[in-house]
Amino acid sequence: MEKKSHYRVIILGSGPAGLTAAIYAARANLEPLVVEGSQPGGQLTITTDVENYPGFPKGILGPELMEEFKKQAERFGTKSVFGDVKSVKLKQRPFQVVVGKESYTCDALIIASGASAKLLGLESERKLMGYGVSACATCDGFFFKDKEVIVIGGGDTAMEEALFLTKYATKVTIVHRRNELRASKIMQDRAKKNPKISFIWDSVVDEIYGEPKEGGVKGARLKNVKTGATQDFQCDGVFMAIGHEPNTKLFAGQLEMDETGYLITHQGTATNVPGVFACGDVQDHIYRQAVTAAGTGCMAAIDAERFLESQEA
């Protein structure tokens, strides 16, 4: 990679949003630098099959799709650097981005650092991610046709995921650590009225059973938080619905966020700092799909290009 420290555009993140922004920025001759982060490709790299991205009628593996994105971005002149961003300074111009021991500056910054699904932290959960363990029902629900699954959580997200999964699964069991739901009344009512949905209260998942190469998830060990008693529960899938956390800690005190930490954008993808744009799951807590992330990545690149042109005028 050609060694230089100043770029017209730096893009933080290498998921669908970041790499789509890179494709558009590179085609506009902005020669962007993509900071890949420690998980290049973003959340799609922990998804096995992607069947809802347009243009792939037979489906495609998540990591393979992101590799295609990357090749396309590089074809038009995108440069990449691997590593996590240590700090960002947005109160000076040009903006400064520190990656590892290297420091870079840029005239426009596109933030596509995504959001991370909150997980339980179990080793078995990590091992079986993409093999029956999922954090996205709309991404993976189709693979659980005529199967039994559990959904972990008690908020609106958990109810939405459970209701969506009833389109495919024969039985959906919601496991919640308390004895009442946090979800809105309307979502609670919908879930409780659905004949395919049942509830296990005051319980957490202690362990997930199964092997990736032997059919994936086979069941889970549930532990009652009040009595300490455990039970083995047979199921084919475990869906985490305990929320997402936007990767925005770096921007605290520098960019406008909502109460949960998602970046707030105005008139497209602009943040409250001129020249800084946000796209994908870092500012979208509603849709969280690869195709919507890619769409906002395109918007961010066009917004950045127009911003740079206005600075030169």
Backbone bond lengths (Angstrom), bond angles and torsions (degrees), N, CA, C in turn:
res aa  C-N    CA-C-N  psi(-1)  N-CA   C-N-CA  omega(-1)  CA-C   N-CA-C  phi
1 M - - - 1.461 - - 1.527 109.90 -
2 E 1.317 114.00 132.82 1.469 119.50 178.29 1.529 108.53 -61.03
3 K 1.327 114.78 129.92 1.466 119.74 -174.30 1.523 110.07 -85.27
4 K 1.311 116.26 111.53 1.462 119.12 171.82 1.510 108.09 -147.97
5 S 1.310 116.24 156.98 1.462 118.45 -173.73 1.524 112.82 -109.84
6 H 1.345 117.75 -14.84 1.466 119.35 179.86 1.530 110.47 -114.35
7 Y 1.321 114.81 132.81 1.468 121.59 178.25 1.520 108.85 -129.57
8 R 1.318 115.31 148.94 1.467 117.90 176.54 1.529 109.61 -66.68
9 V 1.352 115.45 -40.06 1.472 120.05 -179.94 1.523 109.25 -133.26
10 I 1.326 116.07 130.83 1.464 121.02 169.45 1.518 107.50 -115.49
11 I 1.329 115.24 136.61 1.467 121.85 -179.68 1.521 108.48 -115.83
12 L 1.317 116.89 123.85 1.462 121.31 179.70 1.522 109.14 -97.66
13 G 1.333 115.75 107.92 1.463 120.42 179.88 1.508 112.24 120.91
14 S 1.341 115.91 143.21 1.463 120.17 -175.37 1.523 112.16 -129.08
15 G 1.349 115.51 32.04 1.457 120.51 171.95 1.524 109.44 -87.44
16 P 1.330 117.96 -165.57 1.474 120.33 -179.12 1.527 113.68 -57.15
17 A 1.343 117.10 -37.55 1.471 119.83 -179.82 1.524 110.94 -68.01
18 G 1.327 116.49 -51.11 1.460 120.77 -176.93 1.517 113.37 -63.37
19 L 1.328 116.39 -42.64 1.469 118.94 -177.26 1.525 112.28 -76.06
20 T 1.340 117.74 -30.10 1.473 118.87 173.65 1.525 109.38 -68.01
21 A 1.330 116.56 -41.21 1.472 119.88 175.37 1.528 109.93 -58.74
22 A 1.330 116.12 -39.76 1.467 120.82 -179.70 1.528 111.36 -64.90
23 I 1.340 116.74 -41.93 1.475 120.46 179.37 1.531 109.66 -59.89
24 Y 1.334 116.88 -47.50 1.470 120.72 -177.75 1.529 111.59 -69.47
25 A 1.320 116.68 -41.09 1.471 119.84 179.99 1.529 110.42 -66.59
26 A 1.329 116.46 -40.45 1.467 119.79 -179.69 1.527 110.74 -66.35
27 R 1.316 116.96 -39.41 1.470 120.46 179.12 1.530 111.71 -68.71
28 A 1.335 115.57 -18.99 1.475 119.80 175.79 1.540 110.50 -91.46
29 N 1.341 115.61 13.22 1.480 122.54 178.98 1.526 113.20 62.05
30 L 1.334 116.53 32.16 1.466 119.90 179.57 1.534 111.69 -92.62
31 E 1.332 117.04 -5.01 1.477 123.05 177.02 1.534 111.79 44.92
32 P 1.320 116.97 62.43 1.469 119.42 -174.96 1.523 113.59 -72.29
33 L 1.325 114.44 156.39 1.463 121.85 170.81 1.526 107.27 -108.95
34 V 1.344 116.27 127.48 1.468 121.34 175.97 1.520 108.94 -102.26
35 V 1.328 116.37 123.90 1.468 121.17 172.42 1.524 105.74 -92.13
36 E 1.336 115.80 112.49 1.467 120.71 -168.59 1.524 114.53 -74.23
37 G 1.328 117.52 -23.17 1.462 119.29 -174.50 1.515 110.30 78.94
38 S 1.329 116.19 -178.14 1.466 119.76 -177.26 1.527 111.55 -86.66
39 Q 1.348 117.04 -7.56 1.462 120.56 175.45 1.525 108.21 -126.36
40 P 1.350 117.19 75.17 1.462 119.09 -179.00 1.524 111.71 -55.47
41 G 1.342 115.36 135.25 1.457 119.16 -178.60 1.508 113.45 97.04
42 G 1.341 117.09 -13.23 1.454 120.59 176.72 1.519 114.17 69.57
43 Q 1.338 115.68 -156.87 1.463 121.28 -173.56 1.530 113.86 -63.79
44 L 1.345 116.27 -23.01 1.468 118.23 -178.97 1.527 112.23 -66.35
45 T 1.316 116.60 -19.62 1.465 118.05 -179.38 1.524 111.81 -73.98
46 I 1.340 118.08 -13.24 1.470 118.97 175.39 1.533 110.85 -103.18
47 T 1.335 115.20 12.75 1.461 120.68 174.79 1.516 107.82 -106.42
48 T 1.318 117.51 132.25 1.463 118.25 -179.54 1.528 110.02 -76.46
49 D 1.330 117.83 -71.84 1.461 120.83 -176.81 1.515 111.61 -101.42
50 V 1.341 115.57 131.92 1.466 121.17 173.85 1.523 106.21 -112.38
51 E 1.333 116.59 115.13 1.463 119.61 -176.62 1.528 112.86 -115.70
52 N 1.334 116.73 0.42 1.467 118.45 -176.55 1.522 112.45 -114.19
53 Y 1.356 117.56 14.02 1.469 118.31 176.63 1.530 107.43 -92.68
54 P 1.341 117.57 123.67 1.470 120.16 -175.63 1.533 112.15 -57.16
55 G 1.319 115.37 143.58 1.459 120.40 176.63 1.513 114.41 98.69
56 F 1.339 116.27 -5.24 1.465 120.07 179.59 1.534 108.80 -126.47
57 P 1.348 116.98 76.41 1.468 120.22 -173.91 1.527 114.00 -60.55
58 K 1.322 117.18 -25.19 1.472 119.83 179.26 1.526 111.67 -96.31
59 G 1.335 116.40 4.11 1.472 120.12 -176.90 1.522 110.71 82.18
60 I 1.303 115.89 168.32 1.465 122.00 -179.81 1.526 108.04 -153.97
61 L 1.303 117.39 148.90 1.460 120.63 177.15 1.523 109.09 -69.36
62 G 1.327 116.95 141.76 1.466 121.43 -178.89 1.535 113.05 -53.58
63 P 1.353 119.05 -52.47 1.466 120.09 179.87 1.533 112.68 -61.15
64 E 1.345 116.05 -34.54 1.471 120.54 179.88 1.525 110.38 -67.03
65 L 1.350 116.48 -41.94 1.464 120.99 178.64 1.523 110.18 -60.40
66 M 1.339 116.66 -43.54 1.459 119.57 -178.77 1.532 111.43 -68.99
67 E 1.324 117.02 -30.87 1.470 120.65 176.15 1.530 109.99 -65.42
68 E 1.338 116.45 -38.18 1.474 120.74 177.13 1.529 110.45 -65.73
69 F 1.336 116.72 -42.70 1.477 120.84 175.67 1.532 109.68 -55.29
70 K 1.333 114.97 -47.52 1.470 120.19 -174.85 1.526 111.31 -64.16
71 K 1.327 116.75 -43.99 1.475 120.81 179.52 1.523 110.59 -60.16
72 Q 1.333 115.46 -40.95 1.465 119.81 -179.49 1.530 110.93 -65.31
73 A 1.331 116.22 -41.84 1.469 120.00 178.70 1.529 110.63 -64.38
74 E 1.336 116.54 -41.55 1.472 120.78 -178.69 1.527 111.74 -68.62
75 R 1.323 115.73 -32.19 1.472 120.20 -179.96 1.527 111.47 -58.16
76 F 1.348 116.00 -32.06 1.458 119.98 -177.84 1.535 112.88 -96.90
77 G 1.340 116.45 8.13 1.470 118.66 172.77 1.512 116.57 106.06
78 T 1.330 117.43 14.13 1.471 120.17 176.13 1.525 109.99 -72.68
79 K 1.313 116.95 137.10 1.468 122.25 172.50 1.531 107.65 -104.24
80 S 1.333 116.02 150.74 1.467 120.42 -179.92 1.514 110.50 -127.91
81 V 1.320 115.39 148.66 1.457 120.61 172.82 1.530 107.35 -133.73
82 F 1.331 115.79 132.39 1.466 120.47 -178.57 1.524 109.33 -87.59
83 G 1.319 116.68 141.69 1.463 119.71 176.09 1.507 112.01 135.10
84 D 1.319 114.84 164.95 1.466 120.80 -179.95 1.523 110.96 -91.36
85 V 1.321 115.17 147.20 1.467 120.28 176.43 1.522 108.19 -76.94
86 K 1.322 116.07 126.91 1.473 121.30 -179.71 1.525 111.78 -86.93
87 S 1.340 115.33 -39.22 1.466 118.52 178.76 1.521 110.50 -156.93
88 V 1.333 114.73 156.30 1.461 121.86 178.59 1.526 107.27 -135.57
89 K 1.322 116.89 131.93 1.468 120.74 176.95 1.518 108.26 -115.90
90 L 1.336 115.41 113.42 1.459 120.88 -174.83 1.524 112.86 -109.13
91 K 1.353 115.80 0.56 1.459 118.07 -178.87 1.528 110.72 -94.08
92 Q 1.324 115.97 4.01 1.467 120.30 178.17 1.526 108.29 -124.92
93 R 1.307 115.81 160.24 1.467 120.22 174.64 1.513 108.83 -128.56
94 P 1.337 118.06 136.12 1.462 125.10 -5.20 1.537 111.40 -65.01
95 F 1.339 116.14 161.22 1.464 120.45 178.11 1.526 109.61 -65.91
96 Q 1.331 115.77 149.76 1.467 119.39 178.76 1.531 110.46 -114.79
97 V 1.343 114.98 135.56 1.466 122.01 178.40 1.529 107.64 -128.34
98 V 1.328 116.21 123.04 1.472 120.09 179.50 1.529 108.42 -106.05
99 V 1.329 115.85 121.46 1.469 122.82 179.04 1.524 107.32 -118.57
100 G 1.325 116.39 111.66 1.466 119.43 -175.97 1.515 109.41 60.87
101 K 1.325 116.25 -122.39 1.474 120.54 178.74 1.521 112.58 -97.75
102 E 1.329 116.00 -0.79 1.474 120.37 -177.37 1.524 110.89 -97.17
103 S 1.320 115.88 145.34 1.461 121.39 177.84 1.529 109.21 -119.11
104 Y 1.323 116.21 132.91 1.465 121.83 179.76 1.521 109.04 -126.36
105 T 1.325 115.61 155.02 1.465 120.12 173.62 1.534 108.50 -125.04
106 C 1.343 115.08 158.21 1.468 119.51 179.38 1.525 110.07 -153.40
107 D 1.347 114.57 158.05 1.462 120.89 178.55 1.528 111.36 -88.40
108 A 1.338 115.72 -27.46 1.468 120.91 176.82 1.523 107.84 -138.77
109 L 1.320 115.64 142.55 1.465 120.94 -177.86 1.524 109.41 -124.15
110 I 1.326 115.90 130.74 1.467 121.29 175.69 1.525 107.94 -112.88
111 I 1.327 116.01 119.93 1.467 120.65 -178.66 1.522 108.91 -98.44
112 A 1.336 115.09 117.61 1.473 121.45 179.20 1.526 107.76 -134.45
113 S 1.326 114.77 44.15 1.477 120.45 -172.45 1.518 113.27 -80.14
114 G 1.342 117.33 -3.28 1.456 121.24 170.64 1.517 115.12 72.05
115 A 1.312 113.58 -168.84 1.464 122.20 176.82 1.518 107.37 -134.99
116 S 1.301 115.71 150.76 1.468 120.25 179.46 1.521 109.03 -110.24
117 A 1.322 115.43 132.88 1.460 119.51 175.09 1.522 108.45 -66.21
118 K 1.324 115.96 134.94 1.469 118.94 175.67 1.526 107.83 -72.54
119 L 1.305 115.81 130.02 1.463 121.03 -176.96 1.522 110.23 -119.32
120 L 1.320 116.28 172.02 1.464 121.02 -177.19 1.524 112.25 -80.95
121 G 1.336 116.72 -24.52 1.458 119.79 -179.46 1.515 113.90 88.92
122 L 1.329 117.59 16.39 1.462 120.76 178.26 1.526 110.66 -84.01
123 E 1.311 116.51 144.59 1.461 120.86 176.48 1.538 109.94 -62.72
124 S 1.347 116.91 -40.81 1.467 121.10 -179.29 1.531 111.34 -65.78
125 E 1.323 116.50 -31.87 1.466 121.58 177.45 1.529 109.59 -65.49
126 R 1.320 116.13 -44.93 1.470 121.07 178.95 1.530 110.77 -63.24
127 K 1.319 115.90 -44.09 1.468 121.94 -177.18 1.531 111.74 -64.89
128 L 1.344 116.77 -36.38 1.464 121.16 -174.68 1.526 113.77 -98.65
129 M 1.341 116.81 5.49 1.459 120.11 177.12 1.525 109.17 -59.97
130 G 1.330 116.78 123.95 1.461 120.52 -176.13 1.516 113.03 88.40
131 Y 1.335 116.75 -6.58 1.475 121.36 178.53 1.534 109.50 -123.16
132 G 1.320 115.23 44.70 1.463 120.29 -178.78 1.513 112.35 114.49
133 V 1.329 117.08 -20.81 1.465 120.97 172.85 1.523 107.53 -99.98
134 S 1.327 116.36 131.10 1.464 120.76 -177.06 1.518 110.08 -145.60
135 A 1.320 115.87 157.80 1.464 120.93 174.04 1.528 109.78 -119.55
136 C 1.354 116.56 17.87 1.466 119.58 -177.30 1.527 110.74 -150.28
137 A 1.330 116.40 101.40 1.468 120.62 -179.04 1.522 111.94 -65.96
138 T 1.341 117.15 -39.86 1.468 118.56 -178.90 1.518 111.71 -67.12
139 C 1.351 117.02 -25.92 1.466 120.16 177.52 1.527 110.94 -77.51
140 D 1.324 116.33 -42.37 1.462 120.69 -165.86 1.521 116.01 -117.46
141 G 1.336 117.43 -4.85 1.463 119.98 -175.57 1.518 114.46 -54.65
142 F 1.329 116.57 -37.79 1.463 121.94 -177.09 1.533 112.33 -56.22
143 F 1.329 116.87 -30.75 1.467 120.73 -176.57 1.534 112.24 -75.29
144 F 1.332 116.88 -3.28 1.462 119.83 -176.91 1.537 111.74 -113.51
145 K 1.329 114.09 31.84 1.467 120.39 177.51 1.527 109.08 -62.04
146 D 1.339 115.73 128.04 1.470 122.67 178.70 1.532 113.36 61.50
147 K 1.332 116.28 28.97 1.467 120.10 178.22 1.524 109.91 -121.29
148 E 1.329 115.57 170.80 1.464 120.69 178.91 1.524 109.68 -108.69
149 V 1.326 116.44 133.88 1.468 120.52 -176.48 1.527 110.61 -133.63
150 I 1.334 114.84 160.51 1.459 119.32 170.09 1.524 109.27 -118.26
151 V 1.324 114.96 148.38 1.461 122.35 176.82 1.521 107.20 -119.02
152 I 1.327 116.68 129.23 1.470 121.02 -178.52 1.517 109.01 -102.12
153 G 1.332 116.75 122.81 1.458 120.81 178.40 1.511 111.28 143.64
154 G 1.333 115.84 169.20 1.460 119.73 -177.98 1.516 113.74 -139.51
155 G 1.336 115.96 7.81 1.463 119.53 -179.16 1.520 112.22 -98.39
156 D 1.343 115.84 -171.59 1.467 120.57 179.92 1.523 111.68 -58.73
157 T 1.338 116.61 -39.54 1.467 119.80 -179.75 1.520 110.57 -58.84
158 A 1.319 117.18 -45.30 1.465 121.46 -179.51 1.531 110.84 -62.07
159 M 1.328 117.19 -41.42 1.470 120.36 179.68 1.537 110.24 -66.57
160 E 1.337 116.04 -42.67 1.471 120.10 179.24 1.523 110.72 -61.86
161 E 1.341 115.75 -44.76 1.470 120.16 -179.94 1.523 109.92 -62.73
162 A 1.342 116.61 -45.21 1.465 120.87 -178.19 1.528 110.73 -62.10
163 L 1.324 116.66 -46.16 1.467 120.37 -179.69 1.520 110.97 -63.15
164 F 1.320 116.85 -40.78 1.468 120.34 178.33 1.529 110.23 -62.36
165 L 1.321 116.10 -42.15 1.471 120.70 -176.71 1.529 112.47 -66.34
166 T 1.350 117.30 -23.52 1.471 118.95 178.97 1.530 112.13 -65.81
167 K 1.324 117.28 -14.64 1.477 120.31 175.81 1.520 110.75 -67.25
168 Y 1.322 115.89 -25.33 1.471 120.92 -174.76 1.524 112.74 -117.58
169 A 1.308 116.40 -50.55 1.468 120.77 -174.03 1.528 111.33 -73.34
170 T 1.334 115.47 153.12 1.474 119.70 176.40 1.526 110.48 -80.19
171 K 1.351 115.94 -28.65 1.458 120.21 -178.44 1.530 109.57 -148.85
172 V 1.320 116.36 134.21 1.462 122.40 178.01 1.528 108.23 -123.55
173 T 1.325 116.31 121.60 1.465 120.43 179.41 1.522 108.92 -111.43
174 I 1.327 116.24 122.38 1.469 120.73 177.54 1.527 108.37 -90.34
175 V 1.325 115.82 123.98 1.464 121.83 178.28 1.524 107.58 -106.76
176 H 1.343 115.66 121.08 1.472 119.38 -176.77 1.531 110.37 -130.83
177 R 1.315 115.64 138.62 1.470 120.87 -174.54 1.525 113.30 -73.22
178 R 1.325 117.14 -13.52 1.476 120.22 177.56 1.528 109.91 -111.20
179 N 1.335 116.53 179.82 1.468 118.85 179.60 1.518 112.23 -102.16
180 E 1.340 116.11 9.68 1.461 119.98 173.03 1.519 108.48 -148.25
181 L 1.327 116.04 154.63 1.460 121.48 -175.30 1.528 111.77 -85.79
182 R 1.322 115.44 152.43 1.468 120.77 174.46 1.529 110.62 -92.21
183 A 1.325 116.42 -11.17 1.464 121.80 -175.08 1.530 111.11 -62.66
184 S 1.327 115.50 158.00 1.463 120.80 177.42 1.526 109.33 -62.61
185 K 1.321 115.85 154.49 1.475 121.76 -175.76 1.523 111.66 -54.95
186 I 1.331 116.55 -42.69 1.471 119.66 -176.95 1.528 111.27 -65.13
187 M 1.351 116.76 -38.91 1.468 119.95 179.64 1.531 110.73 -71.36
188 Q 1.331 116.60 -37.34 1.471 120.19 176.35 1.525 110.46 -60.50
189 D 1.337 115.51 -46.47 1.470 120.35 -177.62 1.526 111.09 -61.78
190 R 1.331 115.85 -42.33 1.468 119.53 -179.63 1.528 110.73 -62.00
191 A 1.332 115.35 -44.85 1.467 119.66 -178.35 1.529 111.01 -65.85
192 K 1.333 115.51 -44.08 1.478 118.89 -176.98 1.523 112.79 -68.90
193 K 1.322 116.30 -26.32 1.473 119.73 -179.84 1.530 112.47 -83.37
194 N 1.338 116.37 -15.56 1.467 119.11 -176.78 1.529 109.92 -77.32
195 P 1.331 117.89 121.72 1.470 120.36 -175.94 1.521 114.60 -64.49
196 K 1.337 117.04 -19.16 1.470 119.85 -178.80 1.539 112.83 -85.32
197 I 1.346 116.41 -10.74 1.467 120.26 -174.73 1.524 111.01 -103.17
198 S 1.338 116.18 131.24 1.473 121.22 172.25 1.528 108.24 -128.77
199 F 1.340 116.14 169.24 1.464 120.93 -173.49 1.527 111.14 -127.41
200 I 1.331 115.63 142.36 1.465 121.57 168.24 1.525 105.84 -121.18
201 W 1.337 116.13 116.99 1.469 121.58 -172.48 1.533 112.18 -93.85
202 D 1.326 114.95 163.80 1.479 122.90 173.49 1.528 111.99 52.28
203 S 1.331 116.88 35.22 1.466 119.22 -173.75 1.522 112.21 -135.30
204 V 1.324 114.30 152.11 1.469 121.71 176.47 1.532 108.15 -128.53
205 V 1.335 115.69 159.67 1.464 120.50 174.65 1.517 107.83 -87.58
206 D 1.318 114.77 120.59 1.465 122.81 -177.72 1.524 112.32 -92.44
207 E 1.331 116.00 -29.12 1.464 121.93 -175.82 1.523 108.16 -161.34
208 I 1.332 115.94 148.53 1.472 120.95 175.28 1.520 107.30 -117.16
209 Y 1.330 115.96 129.87 1.462 120.60 -176.83 1.525 111.12 -95.97
210 G 1.325 115.83 146.70 1.464 121.05 175.34 1.510 111.98 135.16
211 E 1.326 115.47 166.89 1.463 122.60 177.99 1.524 108.45 -129.85
212 P 1.351 117.48 137.21 1.470 120.44 -178.50 1.532 113.56 -53.09
213 K 1.336 116.93 -40.44 1.466 119.97 -175.10 1.525 113.19 -89.41
214 E 1.315 116.34 2.39 1.466 119.58 -178.53 1.534 111.27 -123.64
215 G 1.331 114.27 42.44 1.465 119.05 175.75 1.513 115.15 91.40
216 G 1.332 117.19 1.87 1.462 119.54 176.29 1.516 113.83 76.42
217 V 1.345 115.44 -146.45 1.470 121.51 -173.47 1.536 112.07 -60.66
218 K 1.336 114.38 134.68 1.477 120.99 177.04 1.537 111.35 -116.14
219 G 1.326 116.12 -20.14 1.461 119.09 -179.03 1.510 110.99 170.11
220 A 1.332 115.43 -173.38 1.465 120.59 -178.99 1.522 109.67 -146.48
221 R 1.318 114.79 151.98 1.469 119.77 172.78 1.520 107.38 -97.15
222 L 1.323 116.36 120.80 1.460 121.83 -179.58 1.523 109.43 -103.13
223 K 1.323 115.43 138.74 1.461 120.41 -179.58 1.521 109.68 -120.95
224 N 1.326 115.83 128.18 1.459 120.87 176.79 1.530 108.47 -77.54
225 V 1.343 116.99 121.72 1.463 120.97 -174.38 1.527 112.56 -71.73
226 K 1.333 117.29 -18.02 1.465 120.27 -179.29 1.526 112.40 -90.51
227 T 1.338 115.97 -39.85 1.468 119.34 -176.23 1.526 113.11 -102.27
228 G 1.340 116.06 -19.58 1.466 119.42 -176.15 1.520 113.07 81.77
229 A 1.336 117.46 -4.72 1.468 121.59 -179.02 1.530 110.12 -69.43
230 T 1.341 116.15 144.51 1.462 120.44 178.73 1.523 110.23 -117.14
231 Q 1.314 114.91 154.37 1.471 120.90 174.49 1.518 108.83 -142.70
232 D 1.331 116.34 144.79 1.460 121.06 174.17 1.519 108.56 -89.29
233 F 1.327 115.21 129.31 1.461 121.15 -174.85 1.525 108.17 -120.42
234 Q 1.317 116.55 121.12 1.458 120.57 -178.27 1.525 110.30 -79.97
235 C 1.333 117.29 130.08 1.462 121.62 176.50 1.525 109.01 -159.98
236 D 1.330 115.48 166.03 1.465 121.11 -178.35 1.526 112.44 -104.72
237 G 1.338 115.99 -10.43 1.460 118.81 -178.08 1.517 111.66 -156.67
238 V 1.335 115.40 150.29 1.465 121.67 177.75 1.527 107.54 -128.84
239 F 1.332 116.18 119.46 1.462 121.06 -178.94 1.530 109.91 -108.29
240 M 1.336 115.85 123.11 1.465 121.59 177.22 1.528 108.78 -83.95
241 A 1.314 116.95 122.85 1.466 120.33 179.10 1.528 109.00 -135.92
242 I 1.344 114.25 49.37 1.466 119.12 -178.49 1.529 110.91 -104.82
243 G 1.341 114.30 18.34 1.455 119.23 173.63 1.521 114.21 106.16
244 H 1.316 114.08 169.35 1.466 122.11 176.36 1.515 108.05 -122.43
245 E 1.313 114.71 153.68 1.458 119.98 177.81 1.524 108.43 -124.08
246 P 1.343 117.67 115.99 1.466 118.98 179.55 1.526 110.43 -66.71
247 N 1.320 115.74 143.04 1.469 120.60 -178.96 1.527 109.37 -85.52
248 T 1.341 114.89 76.23 1.475 120.07 -172.33 1.529 113.91 -127.34
249 K 1.337 117.48 7.94 1.482 118.80 -176.30 1.530 112.56 -55.21
250 L 1.330 116.06 -34.51 1.476 121.18 -179.42 1.525 112.96 -60.06
251 F 1.336 115.61 -25.87 1.465 119.59 -171.86 1.525 113.31 -101.43
252 A 1.325 116.06 5.48 1.469 120.34 179.48 1.521 109.71 -58.53
253 G 1.320 116.54 130.76 1.460 121.32 179.63 1.517 113.71 82.19
254 Q 1.349 116.87 -5.31 1.474 120.30 -179.76 1.526 112.43 -115.09
255 L 1.342 115.96 -33.77 1.459 120.03 -178.53 1.523 110.71 -125.35
256 E 1.320 115.27 151.07 1.455 122.08 179.82 1.539 109.52 -72.16
257 M 1.338 115.61 130.36 1.470 120.87 179.56 1.524 109.38 -131.72
258 D 1.351 115.29 162.37 1.464 118.06 171.77 1.528 108.73 -84.79
259 E 1.336 116.34 -177.43 1.471 119.35 -173.07 1.529 113.30 -65.44
260 T 1.348 117.24 -19.97 1.477 118.65 179.50 1.526 112.54 -99.37
261 G 1.336 116.77 1.12 1.460 119.42 173.99 1.516 115.74 101.06
262 Y 1.352 117.45 2.49 1.473 119.40 176.66 1.532 109.22 -75.70
263 L 1.331 116.34 139.66 1.463 120.19 179.01 1.529 109.70 -69.02
264 I 1.334 115.32 138.27 1.468 120.72 179.34 1.520 108.22 -94.64
265 T 1.336 115.74 128.40 1.468 119.89 179.81 1.522 110.23 -116.73
266 H 1.333 115.15 153.43 1.469 122.44 -177.98 1.524 108.79 -128.74
267 Q 1.326 116.51 145.45 1.471 121.32 174.67 1.526 110.85 46.14
268 G 1.284 115.48 60.33 1.460 119.68 -178.08 1.516 110.41 99.79
269 T 1.328 115.62 -113.57 1.466 118.93 -174.18 1.531 113.51 -119.87
270 A 1.331 117.28 9.21 1.468 120.46 -176.99 1.532 111.32 -71.66
271 T 1.327 115.72 136.39 1.466 120.81 172.49 1.532 107.74 -90.45
272 N 1.325 116.54 -171.81 1.468 119.31 179.65 1.529 112.80 -77.61
273 V 1.338 117.64 -7.30 1.476 120.83 176.00 1.527 108.06 -104.39
274 P 1.339 118.35 116.85 1.460 120.64 179.89 1.535 110.91 -55.24
275 G 1.327 116.24 131.95 1.461 120.57 179.90 1.519 114.00 94.27
276 V 1.342 116.52 -6.07 1.470 120.56 177.34 1.533 108.12 -113.47
277 F 1.326 115.84 126.67 1.453 122.10 -175.26 1.535 109.21 -125.18
278 A 1.322 116.09 152.67 1.473 120.06 -179.02 1.515 109.67 -132.98
279 C 1.339 115.99 140.11 1.461 120.26 -178.39 1.527 110.30 -147.30
280 G 1.320 115.39 160.02 1.462 120.05 178.71 1.514 112.64 79.71
281 D 1.338 115.32 -157.95 1.470 120.90 -171.78 1.522 114.21 -66.77
282 V 1.323 117.82 -12.42 1.467 119.66 179.35 1.532 110.54 -70.78
283 Q 1.355 116.44 -20.59 1.469 120.27 177.27 1.531 112.63 -126.62
284 D 1.338 116.48 2.82 1.461 120.11 -178.85 1.527 109.94 -122.22
285 H 1.336 116.36 104.98 1.457 119.33 179.67 1.528 110.91 -102.91
286 I 1.337 116.33 8.60 1.461 120.02 -176.65 1.534 111.92 -101.80
287 Y 1.323 117.04 -55.30 1.471 119.89 -172.05 1.530 112.75 -90.58
288 R 1.331 116.93 -49.92 1.469 122.67 175.46 1.531 113.47 50.85
289 Q 1.324 116.40 45.50 1.462 120.70 177.63 1.525 109.73 -116.08
290 A 1.329 115.93 154.38 1.465 119.91 -179.89 1.525 111.22 -59.44
291 V 1.332 116.16 -40.16 1.455 119.55 -175.28 1.535 111.56 -71.50
292 T 1.340 117.97 -35.69 1.472 119.33 177.09 1.523 110.57 -73.19
293 A 1.329 116.63 -34.59 1.470 120.39 176.66 1.528 110.07 -63.12
294 A 1.339 115.81 -43.79 1.463 120.10 178.64 1.525 110.44 -61.54
295 G 1.334 116.49 -40.19 1.464 120.32 179.10 1.515 112.70 -60.90
296 T 1.341 116.35 -44.63 1.471 118.41 179.68 1.530 111.12 -73.07
297 G 1.342 117.22 -24.82 1.472 120.21 174.22 1.515 111.04 -64.00
298 C 1.323 115.52 -42.02 1.469 121.24 175.43 1.529 109.94 -60.88
299 M 1.334 116.42 -45.79 1.465 120.70 -179.95 1.528 111.32 -60.15
300 A 1.344 116.17 -43.43 1.473 120.32 -177.75 1.524 111.31 -62.86
301 A 1.336 116.93 -40.45 1.469 120.14 179.83 1.521 110.77 -64.92
302 I 1.339 115.89 -42.25 1.470 119.46 178.86 1.531 110.14 -66.19
303 D 1.330 116.67 -41.62 1.474 120.46 177.54 1.528 111.09 -61.99
304 A 1.337 116.76 -41.28 1.476 120.81 179.84 1.528 110.62 -66.05
305 E 1.332 116.01 -41.70 1.469 120.23 179.44 1.527 110.66 -61.67
306 R 1.325 116.39 -43.67 1.473 119.99 179.38 1.523 111.82 -66.49
307 F 1.328 115.34 -37.32 1.468 119.51 177.49 1.534 110.02 -61.57
308 L 1.324 116.17 -47.44 1.476 120.51 -178.94 1.535 110.93 -62.85
309 E 1.319 116.41 -39.09 1.474 119.78 178.04 1.530 110.56 -63.72
310 S 1.325 116.92 -39.23 1.467 120.82 -179.12 1.532 111.60 -67.30
311 Q 1.343 115.73 -29.09 1.471 120.34 178.58 1.524 111.19 -72.40
312 E 1.323 114.90 -28.71 1.473 119.01 -177.28 1.524 111.43 -86.03
313 A 1.344 116.18 -20.85 1.473 119.91 -175.28 1.519 112.03 -64.03
